[in-house]
Amino acid sequence: MDNLVYEDDPRDSSSDYSSGSWAKNFAPKTPFWPIYLLVFVGIYVIFFFRVFSRSIPLDNYYIIITAGAFIILLMTLTATVQKYQIFKDKLRIRFGWILHYDISFSNIENAREGTPKDLLKLGLNFFANRSGNDVVQITRKHGWKVNIIPSNRKLFLENLNKAMNEFKGHYVSF
């Protein structure tokens, strides 16, 4: 392991959801449900026209269904934030199974509390839930700002700043 300091699961913040437990578990894991719905409706419409009008050859129908399933799988694996991990030298944003995005501490200028308006500005937004009340904005030296929404903003910022200070104390750049 790369000396994990702190790990945050943004899907644990269920205070924003007033619905039942199934919605608390399902909604944060699938932030693109409108796109899933459009793909599903598109496949249904194609099937409807295939069955009733016989205008689409059967081979094309299977290609369309496979492409729609592949798009849903790809979006689920790449766009769903599973964890925010703070290591001794980097911040890792973990998606799906094995995919992740690393931000080195040497590239981080500062990390601060953000506002929901920061999510609307040009930058990289990685979040697993729909609430923008706990935004953390990470300003990088090179590249766009990164906005994330951890489950506990105060604890996350404390651990991130502590790890960054330890890194800067031990790291000497030439």
N, CA, C and O of each residue as an XYZ file, in Angstrom:
696
protein
N       0.840     -1.180      0.000
C       0.000      0.000      0.000
C       0.881      1.238      0.000
O       2.056      1.165      0.360
N       0.331      2.357     -0.395
C       1.075      3.610     -0.489
C       0.943      4.473      0.765
O       0.887      5.698      0.658
N       0.890      3.861      1.958
C       0.775      4.602      3.212
C      -0.495      5.455      3.258
O      -0.439      6.685      3.244
N      -1.609      4.789      3.311
C      -2.903      5.450      3.374
C      -3.053      6.175      4.711
O      -2.856      5.580      5.771
N      -3.403      7.458      4.656
C      -3.569      8.272      5.854
C      -5.045      8.354      6.248
O      -5.386      8.215      7.422
N      -5.916      8.580      5.263
C      -7.342      8.773      5.538
C      -8.136      8.324      4.317
O      -7.700      8.484      3.177
N      -9.309      7.761      4.582
C     -10.179      7.312      3.498
C     -11.594      7.776      3.792
O     -12.096      7.610      4.904
N     -12.230      8.359      2.790
C     -13.577      8.888      2.932
C     -14.473      8.234      1.898
O     -14.128      8.165      0.718
N     -15.622      7.757      2.343
C     -16.607      7.176      1.439
C     -17.748      8.174      1.300
O     -18.584      8.282      2.197
N     -17.796      8.909      0.182
C     -18.813      9.962      0.044
C     -20.235      9.435     -0.023
O     -21.183     10.197      0.164
N     -20.400      8.154     -0.284
C     -21.742      7.585     -0.361
C     -22.344      7.360      1.011
O     -23.528      7.041      1.117
N     -21.538      7.523      2.090
C     -22.050      7.338      3.443
C     -22.843      8.523      3.940
O     -23.568      8.406      4.928
N     -22.724      9.662      3.283
C     -23.436     10.854      3.761
C     -24.889     10.759      3.339
O     -25.258     11.193      2.247
N     -25.703     10.195      4.198
C     -27.111      9.977      3.865
C     -28.012     11.043      4.458
O     -29.234     10.913      4.392
N     -27.445     12.095      5.035
C     -28.276     13.122      5.656
C     -29.054     13.942      4.624
O     -30.022     14.618      4.972
N     -28.639     13.887      3.370
C     -29.307     14.678      2.343
C     -30.535     13.973      1.765
O     -31.272     14.559      0.971
N     -30.752     12.736      2.156
C     -31.816     11.958      1.558
C     -32.900     11.705      2.589
O     -32.626     11.200      3.678
N     -34.112     12.051      2.249
C     -35.220     11.834      3.168
C     -36.052     10.650      2.744
O     -37.074     10.370      3.371
N     -35.657      9.944      1.708
C     -36.426      8.808      1.230
C     -35.942      7.533      1.902
O     -35.107      7.577      2.806
N     -36.464      6.407      1.463
C     -36.143      5.132      2.080
C     -34.709      4.691      1.858
O     -33.947      5.338      1.139
N     -34.352      3.580      2.487
C     -32.971      3.116      2.439
C     -32.568      2.682      1.038
O     -31.399      2.825      0.678
N     -33.481      2.160      0.236
C     -33.100      1.747     -1.111
C     -32.662      2.959     -1.934
O     -31.732      2.861     -2.735
N     -33.331      4.103     -1.739
C     -32.950      5.308     -2.491
C     -31.623      5.852     -1.986
O     -30.825      6.354     -2.777
N     -31.370      5.763     -0.682
C     -30.104      6.217     -0.133
C     -28.949      5.403     -0.695
O     -27.868      5.939     -0.938
N     -29.172      4.130     -0.899
C     -28.114      3.273     -1.419
C     -27.985      3.345     -2.924
O     -26.884      3.197     -3.454
N     -29.086      3.568     -3.628
C     -29.041      3.527     -5.085
C     -28.669      4.873     -5.702
O     -27.845      4.919     -6.616
N     -29.254      5.962     -5.227
C     -29.075      7.268     -5.859
C     -27.635      7.752     -5.876
O     -27.184      8.205     -6.928
N     -26.876      7.688     -4.776
C     -25.504      8.192     -4.834
C     -24.599      7.371     -5.743
O     -23.624      7.896     -6.280
N     -24.906      6.102     -5.920
C     -24.051      5.250     -6.730
C     -24.289      5.444     -8.223
O     -23.437      5.081     -9.034
N     -25.416      6.003     -8.592
C     -25.733      6.185    -10.002
C     -26.140      7.628    -10.263
O     -27.331      7.921    -10.363
N     -25.172      8.536    -10.376
C     -25.537      9.929    -10.591
C     -26.058     10.221    -11.993
O     -26.546     11.322    -12.252
N     -25.963      9.268    -12.885
C     -26.387      9.493    -14.262
C     -27.672      8.748    -14.586
O     -27.846      8.276    -15.710
N     -28.579      8.635    -13.611
C     -29.804      7.905    -13.864
C     -30.633      8.495    -14.997
O     -31.324      7.730    -15.670
N     -30.613      9.814    -15.260
C     -31.384     10.287    -16.422
C     -30.840      9.740    -17.746
O     -31.601      9.447    -18.668
N     -29.527      9.609    -17.824
C     -28.941      9.059    -19.047
C     -29.273      7.579    -19.162
O     -29.567      7.092    -20.253
N     -29.229      6.854    -18.034
C     -29.625      5.450    -18.050
C     -31.062      5.317    -18.542
O     -31.381      4.431    -19.335
N     -31.919      6.203    -18.064
C     -33.318      6.161    -18.462
C     -33.472      6.418    -19.962
O     -34.251      5.741    -20.632
N     -32.730      7.394    -20.486
C     -32.796      7.675    -21.921
C     -32.309      6.491    -22.756
O     -32.900      6.168    -23.786
N     -31.232      5.848    -22.311
C     -30.732      4.672    -23.032
C     -31.771      3.561    -22.987
O     -32.030      2.907    -23.997
N     -32.367      3.348    -21.818
C     -33.387      2.313    -21.694
C     -34.590      2.608    -22.582
O     -35.088      1.720    -23.273
N     -35.056      3.849    -22.564
C     -36.198      4.228    -23.410
C     -35.832      4.095    -24.887
O     -36.650      3.649    -25.692
N     -34.611      4.479    -25.244
C     -34.160      4.328    -26.631
C     -34.158      2.879    -27.082
O     -34.592      2.565    -28.190
N     -33.668      1.998    -26.222
C     -33.666      0.570    -26.564
C     -35.097      0.053    -26.674
O     -35.401     -0.746    -27.560
N     -35.982      0.504    -25.778
C     -37.378      0.092    -25.831
C     -38.044      0.552    -27.121
O     -38.773     -0.214    -27.751
N     -37.797      1.805    -27.521
C     -38.395      2.333    -28.759
C     -37.879      1.551    -29.969
O     -38.644      1.213    -30.872
N     -36.590      1.272    -29.975
C     -36.036      0.494    -31.095
C     -36.669     -0.895    -31.137
O     -37.009     -1.391    -32.211
N     -36.827     -1.524    -29.965
C     -37.468     -2.838    -29.910
C     -38.905     -2.751    -30.395
O     -39.367     -3.621    -31.134
N     -39.619     -1.698    -29.979
C     -41.005     -1.516    -30.386
C     -41.108     -1.426    -31.911
O     -41.950     -2.080    -32.526
N     -40.228     -0.596    -32.519
C     -40.266     -0.465    -33.973
C     -39.813     -1.756    -34.654
O     -40.293     -2.089    -35.737
N     -38.904     -2.469    -34.032
C     -38.426     -3.732    -34.609
C     -39.537     -4.769    -34.628
O     -39.725     -5.464    -35.626
N     -40.270     -4.873    -33.533
C     -41.305     -5.891    -33.435
C     -42.506     -5.548    -34.305
O     -43.059     -6.422    -34.972
N     -42.916     -4.271    -34.302
C     -44.153     -3.914    -34.979
C     -43.985     -3.442    -36.415
O     -44.941     -3.490    -37.189
N     -42.816     -2.996    -36.782
C     -42.691     -2.516    -38.152
C     -41.701     -3.327    -38.976
O     -41.700     -3.232    -40.204
N     -40.871     -4.111    -38.332
C     -39.877     -4.954    -39.015
C     -38.955     -4.125    -39.916
O     -38.487     -4.608    -40.947
N     -38.698     -2.870    -39.515
C     -37.873     -2.002    -40.350
C     -36.387     -2.095    -40.016
O     -35.551     -1.753    -40.854
N     -36.043     -2.543    -38.829
C     -34.639     -2.641    -38.435
C     -34.226     -4.109    -38.479
O     -34.866     -4.948    -37.845
N     -33.175     -4.428    -39.213
C     -32.715     -5.821    -39.230
C     -32.305     -6.271    -37.827
O     -31.844     -5.467    -37.016
N     -32.477     -7.556    -37.556
C     -32.216     -8.095    -36.229
C     -30.754     -7.923    -35.813
O     -30.480     -7.714    -34.632
N     -29.814     -8.005    -36.749
C     -28.393     -7.839    -36.415
C     -28.117     -6.440    -35.877
O     -27.376     -6.289    -34.905
N     -28.692     -5.431    -36.485
C     -28.504     -4.059    -36.010
C     -29.108     -3.857    -34.626
O     -28.574     -3.096    -33.819
N     -30.205     -4.527    -34.352
C     -30.842     -4.421    -33.048
C     -29.898     -4.918    -31.949
O     -29.776     -4.270    -30.909
N     -29.242     -6.035    -32.158
C     -28.310     -6.573    -31.156
C     -27.091     -5.671    -30.983
O     -26.567     -5.536    -29.877
N     -26.650     -5.064    -32.054
C     -25.522     -4.130    -31.955
C     -25.917     -2.912    -31.120
O     -25.133     -2.442    -30.294
N     -27.129     -2.403    -31.334
C     -27.602     -1.239    -30.582
C     -27.748     -1.580    -29.094
O     -27.353     -0.782    -28.244
N     -28.298     -2.728    -28.771
C     -28.446     -3.137    -27.370
C     -27.078     -3.314    -26.716
O     -26.882     -2.886    -25.578
N     -26.140     -3.930    -27.409
C     -24.796     -4.121    -26.867
C     -24.100     -2.782    -26.652
O     -23.440     -2.589    -25.631
N     -24.235     -1.863    -27.590
C     -23.616     -0.544    -27.443
C     -24.223      0.212    -26.266
O     -23.492      0.847    -25.506
N     -25.536      0.158    -26.099
C     -26.189      0.818    -24.964
C     -25.735      0.232    -23.631
O     -25.466      0.977    -22.689
N     -25.649     -1.087    -23.544
C     -25.178     -1.728    -22.308
C     -23.721     -1.369    -22.031
O     -23.347     -1.154    -20.878
N     -22.898     -1.303    -23.070
C     -21.493     -0.940    -22.894
C     -21.353      0.505    -22.410
O     -20.511      0.787    -21.558
N     -22.156      1.412    -22.933
C     -22.111      2.812    -22.500
C     -22.509      2.926    -21.033
O     -21.869      3.655    -20.275
N     -23.554      2.217    -20.627
C     -23.972      2.251    -19.221
C     -22.881      1.679    -18.325
O     -22.590      2.252    -17.275
N     -22.279      0.577    -18.710
C     -21.205     -0.025    -17.924
C     -20.001      0.905    -17.823
O     -19.430      1.064    -16.744
N     -19.613      1.515    -18.931
C     -18.470      2.428    -18.941
C     -18.728      3.646    -18.051
O     -17.838      4.067    -17.312
N     -19.920      4.208    -18.113
C     -20.245      5.364    -17.288
C     -20.252      4.996    -15.813
O     -19.797      5.777    -14.977
N     -20.759      3.823    -15.487
C     -20.795      3.390    -14.097
C     -19.394      3.191    -13.551
O     -19.117      3.550    -12.407
N     -18.505      2.623    -14.359
C     -17.147      2.355    -13.891
C     -16.291      3.604    -13.803
O     -15.420      3.688    -12.938
N     -16.514      4.564    -14.664
C     -15.615      5.716    -14.706
C     -16.147      6.957    -14.010
O     -15.352      7.783    -13.560
N     -17.434      7.117    -13.905
C     -17.967      8.381    -13.413
C     -18.505      8.319    -11.991
O     -18.868      9.354    -11.432
N     -18.566      7.148    -11.399
C     -19.102      7.024    -10.060
C     -17.962      7.038     -9.055
O     -17.142      6.120     -9.034
N     -17.905      8.057     -8.234
C     -16.864      8.166     -7.222
C     -17.178      7.188     -6.099
O     -18.276      7.200     -5.542
N     -16.213      6.346     -5.774
C     -16.386      5.388     -4.697
C     -15.733      5.856     -3.401
O     -16.313      5.715     -2.324
N     -14.519      6.415     -3.503
C     -13.784      6.824     -2.309
C     -12.840      7.968     -2.619
O     -12.367      8.128     -3.744
N     -12.580      8.758     -1.589
C     -11.503      9.742     -1.622
C     -10.449      9.234     -0.647
O     -10.745      9.002      0.525
N      -9.220      9.061     -1.127
C      -8.156      8.527     -0.286
C      -7.018      9.528     -0.201
O      -6.569     10.069     -1.212
N      -6.554      9.768      1.030
C      -5.419     10.649      1.251
C      -4.229      9.782      1.628
O      -4.255      9.071      2.633
N      -3.191      9.848      0.812
C      -1.947      9.127      1.076
C      -0.918     10.126      1.589
O      -1.217     11.313      1.727
N       0.284      9.655      1.871
C       1.328     10.548      2.389
C       1.844     11.513      1.331
O       2.440     12.535      1.671
N       1.623     11.205      0.038
C       2.164     12.060     -1.015
C       1.157     12.463     -2.081
O       1.512     13.166     -3.027
N      -0.103     12.027     -1.944
C      -1.088     12.325     -2.994
C      -2.505     12.176     -2.467
O      -2.747     11.589     -1.413
N      -3.418     12.722     -3.229
C      -4.849     12.541     -3.015
C      -5.356     11.677     -4.155
O      -5.099     11.974     -5.322
N      -6.068     10.620     -3.832
C      -6.589      9.715     -4.856
C      -8.107      9.743     -4.825
O      -8.729      9.614     -3.771
N      -8.689      9.915     -6.005
C     -10.132      9.835     -6.171
C     -10.397      8.524     -6.897
O     -10.029      8.365     -8.061
N     -11.035      7.589     -6.208
C     -11.228      6.239     -6.740
C     -12.613      6.107     -7.354
O     -13.622      6.481     -6.756
N     -12.631      5.564     -8.569
C     -13.871      5.309     -9.304
C     -14.051      3.803     -9.432
O     -13.072      3.058     -9.448
N     -15.269      3.364     -9.521
C     -15.570      1.988     -9.857
C     -14.670      0.959     -9.207
O     -14.502      0.954     -7.988
N     -14.091      0.089    -10.017
C     -13.272     -1.001     -9.492
C     -11.816     -0.595     -9.369
O     -11.301     -0.447     -8.260
N     -11.147     -0.414    -10.508
C      -9.700     -0.183    -10.478
C      -9.293      1.187    -10.987
O      -8.110      1.525    -10.952
N     -10.216      1.963    -11.444
C      -9.886      3.267    -12.002
C      -9.751      4.306    -10.899
O     -10.513      4.297     -9.933
N      -8.770      5.210    -11.047
C      -8.576      6.264    -10.067
C      -7.910      7.469    -10.713
O      -7.349      7.380    -11.805
N      -7.985      8.597    -10.015
C      -7.385      9.853    -10.450
C      -6.540     10.367     -9.300
O      -7.058     10.619     -8.212
N      -5.240     10.525     -9.530
C      -4.308     10.956     -8.486
C      -3.943     12.423     -8.660
O      -3.740     12.902     -9.776
N      -3.863     13.131     -7.527
C      -3.378     14.511     -7.511
C      -2.214     14.542     -6.528
O      -2.406     14.342     -5.328
N      -1.026     14.788     -7.027
C       0.151     14.836     -6.175
C       0.123     16.081     -5.293
O      -0.345     17.139     -5.714
N       0.630     15.945     -4.067
C       0.681     17.098     -3.169
C       1.609     18.186     -3.702
O       1.442     19.360     -3.373
N       2.583     17.801     -4.523
C       3.474     18.813     -5.089
C       2.751     19.691     -6.104
O       3.237     20.772     -6.437
N       1.599     19.244     -6.600
C       0.816     20.011     -7.556
C      -0.358     20.751     -6.898
O      -1.052     21.518     -7.565
N      -0.584     20.529     -5.608
C      -1.696     21.188     -4.922
C      -1.214     22.490     -4.305
O      -0.278     22.508     -3.506
N      -1.868     23.579     -4.689
C      -1.548     24.886     -4.115
C      -2.232     25.050     -2.761
O      -1.588     25.422     -1.779
N      -3.536     24.774     -2.706
C      -4.258     24.791     -1.439
C      -5.564     24.030     -1.576
O      -6.016     23.721     -2.678
N      -6.159     23.736     -0.425
C      -7.472     23.096     -0.359
C      -8.306     23.897      0.621
O      -7.847     24.220      1.717
N      -9.523     24.216      0.231
C     -10.362     25.056      1.080
C     -11.818     24.627      0.952
O     -12.192     23.852      0.073
N     -12.620     25.161      1.862
C     -14.056     24.933      1.776
C     -14.598     25.677      0.568
O     -14.245     26.831      0.326
N     -15.442     25.019     -0.174
C     -16.029     25.636     -1.353
C     -17.515     25.876     -1.145
O     -18.074     25.591     -0.086
N     -18.122     26.399     -2.168
C     -19.558     26.657     -2.154
C     -20.202     25.889     -3.296
O     -19.502     25.448     -4.208
N     -21.516     25.719     -3.268
C     -22.176     25.065     -4.395
C     -21.950     25.791     -5.729
O     -22.008     25.167     -6.789
N     -21.695     27.103     -5.680
C     -21.440     27.853     -6.911
C     -20.130     27.419     -7.567
O     -19.965     27.559     -8.779
N     -19.185     26.885     -6.758
C     -17.924     26.400     -7.317
C     -18.136     25.215     -8.251
O     -17.331     24.977     -9.151
N     -19.215     24.474     -8.037
C     -19.507     23.333     -8.903
C     -19.930     23.772    -10.301
O     -19.835     22.998    -11.254
N     -20.397     25.010    -10.424
C     -20.852     25.524    -11.716
C     -19.718     26.125    -12.538
O     -19.858     26.319    -13.746
N     -18.598     26.420    -11.887
C     -17.464     27.018    -12.589
C     -16.675     25.956    -13.335
O     -16.825     24.758    -13.096
N     -15.826     26.427    -14.250
C     -15.022     25.514    -15.043
C     -14.004     24.819    -14.145
O     -13.216     25.481    -13.470
N     -14.017     23.521    -14.137
C     -13.112     22.735    -13.321
C     -13.500     21.276    -13.378
O     -14.402     20.889    -14.121
N     -12.813     20.465    -12.586
C     -13.119     19.041    -12.509
C     -13.984     18.807    -11.289
O     -13.574     19.108    -10.168
N     -15.163     18.279    -11.491
C     -16.086     18.011    -10.397
C     -16.218     16.507    -10.215
O     -16.669     15.797    -11.114
N     -15.818     16.032     -9.036
C     -15.937     14.622     -8.699
C     -16.762     14.515     -7.429
O     -16.298     14.889     -6.352
N     -17.981     14.008     -7.548
C     -18.803     13.834     -6.364
C     -19.768     12.700     -6.584
O     -20.129     12.374     -7.715
N     -20.184     12.098     -5.471
C     -21.051     10.928     -5.547
C     -22.469     11.208     -5.083
O     -23.353     10.370     -5.260
N     -22.694     12.347     -4.504
C     -24.061     12.652     -4.084
C     -24.488     13.982     -4.667
O     -23.701     14.672     -5.315
N     -25.736     14.334     -4.433
C     -26.290     15.502     -5.095
C     -26.207     16.773     -4.271
O     -26.544     17.846     -4.772
N     -25.772     16.687     -3.028
C     -25.718     17.867     -2.169
C     -24.430     18.627     -2.402
O     -23.357     18.028     -2.460
N     -24.523     19.938     -2.535
C     -23.339     20.752     -2.730
C     -22.954     21.534     -1.489
O     -22.189     22.495     -1.577
N     -23.474     21.136     -0.328
C     -23.214     21.889      0.893
C     -21.828     21.649      1.470
O     -21.339     22.483      2.232
N     -21.187     20.558      1.140
C     -19.888     20.202      1.717
C     -18.788     20.174      0.663
O     -17.972     19.253      0.653
N     -18.753     21.136     -0.195
C     -17.787     21.165     -1.295
C     -16.392     21.479     -0.751
O     -16.221     22.375      0.076
N     -15.408     20.732     -1.227
C     -14.002     21.031     -0.976
C     -13.383     21.375     -2.323
O     -13.447     20.585     -3.265
N     -12.788     22.553     -2.410
C     -12.159     22.979     -3.661
C     -10.642     22.866     -3.520
O     -10.045     23.436     -2.606
N     -10.035     22.126     -4.435
C      -8.592     21.924     -4.436
C      -8.016     22.712     -5.600
O      -8.307     22.428     -6.762
N      -7.202     23.699     -5.279
C      -6.570     24.531     -6.299
C      -5.212     23.926     -6.619
O      -4.370     23.749     -5.739
N      -5.015     23.614     -7.891
C      -3.751     23.017     -8.308
C      -2.852     24.071     -8.937
O      -3.330     25.080     -9.458
N      -1.546     23.829     -8.883
C      -0.579     24.740     -9.501
C      -0.663     24.655    -11.018
O      -0.555     25.665    -11.713
N      -0.856     23.443    -11.523
C      -0.962     23.209    -12.965
C      -2.245     22.439    -13.210
O      -2.401     21.320    -12.721
N      -3.150     23.015    -13.948
C      -4.401     22.333    -14.264
C      -5.589     23.015    -13.620
O      -5.454     24.014    -12.914
N      -6.755     22.450    -13.881
C      -8.002     23.017    -13.383
C      -8.179     22.752    -11.902
O      -7.542     21.875    -11.319
N      -9.059     23.533    -11.318
C      -9.441     23.293     -9.925
C     -10.267     22.022     -9.853
O     -10.980     21.676    -10.795
N     -10.162     21.333     -8.730
C     -10.891     20.086     -8.522
C     -11.869     20.298     -7.377
O     -11.482     20.750     -6.299
N     -13.130     19.973     -7.609
C     -14.165     20.082     -6.586
C     -14.643     18.687     -6.222
O     -14.987     17.884     -7.090
N     -14.659     18.411     -4.915
C     -15.149     17.122     -4.435
C     -16.115     17.375     -3.284
O     -16.122     18.458     -2.697
N     -16.928     16.375     -2.964
C     -17.866     16.481     -1.853
C     -17.680     15.257     -0.958
O     -18.319     14.228     -1.177
N     -16.810     15.360      0.048
C     -16.647     14.233      0.977
C     -17.823     14.156      1.952
O     -18.634     15.078      2.041
N     -17.899     13.053      2.673
C     -19.008     12.898      3.614
C     -18.854     13.804      4.829
O     -19.853     14.249      5.395
N     -17.610     14.087      5.241
C     -17.346     14.976      6.369
C     -16.262     15.963      5.944
O     -15.074     15.642      5.984
N     -16.670     17.156      5.539
C     -15.739     18.131      4.973
C     -14.668     18.551      5.976
O     -13.490     18.632      5.626
N     -15.061     18.815      7.202
C     -14.121     19.298      8.212
C     -13.032     18.264      8.497
O     -11.848     18.598      8.524
N     -13.429     17.022      8.706
C     -12.462     15.955      8.977
C     -11.576     15.695      7.761
O     -10.378     15.450      7.901
N     -12.166     15.749      6.574
C     -11.385     15.542      5.354
C     -10.332     16.636      5.190
O      -9.174     16.337      4.901
N     -10.719     17.896      5.371
C      -9.764     19.003      5.225
C      -8.667     18.943      6.289
O      -7.509     19.244      5.997
N      -9.019     18.558      7.519
C      -8.004     18.415      8.560
C      -6.954     17.376      8.165
O      -5.753     17.624      8.270
N      -7.418     16.215      7.713
C      -6.489     15.150      7.327
C      -5.690     15.519      6.083
O      -4.504     15.200      5.995
N      -6.324     16.187      5.119
C      -5.620     16.589      3.904
C      -4.548     17.633      4.213
O      -3.418     17.519      3.739
N      -4.893     18.636      4.995
C      -3.902     19.668      5.338
C      -2.768     19.095      6.176
O      -1.614     19.482      5.994
N      -3.074     18.179      7.091
C      -2.037     17.545      7.904
C      -1.081     16.745      7.018
O       0.136     16.843      7.172
N      -1.629     15.956      6.091
C      -0.791     15.155      5.194
C       0.030     16.048      4.258
O       1.186     15.743      3.965
N      -0.569     17.153      3.788
C       0.167     18.065      2.907
C       1.302     18.755      3.659
O       2.389     18.928      3.108
N       1.064     19.152      4.910
C       2.121     19.791      5.699
C       3.262     18.824      5.991
O       4.430     19.209      5.940
N       2.932     17.574      6.296
C       3.977     16.570      6.509
C       4.754     16.324      5.226
O       5.974     16.160      5.258
N       4.054     16.298      4.098
C       4.718     16.083      2.812
C       5.657     17.240      2.485
O       6.795     17.022      2.069
N       5.185     18.453      2.671
C       6.021     19.619      2.363
C       7.194     19.731      3.317
O       8.225     20.288      2.940
N       7.081     19.228      4.536
C       8.184     19.250      5.485
C       9.280     18.270      5.136
O      10.448     18.508      5.442
N       8.907     17.138      4.479
C       9.884     16.108      4.136
C      10.343     16.181      2.695
O      11.358     15.583      2.338
N       9.618     16.901      1.868
C       9.907     16.957      0.441
C      10.756     18.194      0.127
O      10.395     19.318      0.476
N      11.863     17.965     -0.524
C      12.728     19.066     -0.934
C      12.792     19.068     -2.453
O      13.222     18.087     -3.060
N      12.362     20.168     -3.071
C      12.396     20.246     -4.529
C      13.676     20.940     -4.984
O      14.152     21.875     -4.340
N      14.213     20.479     -6.084
C      15.451     21.052     -6.632
C      15.160     21.841     -7.882
O      16.076     22.399     -8.487
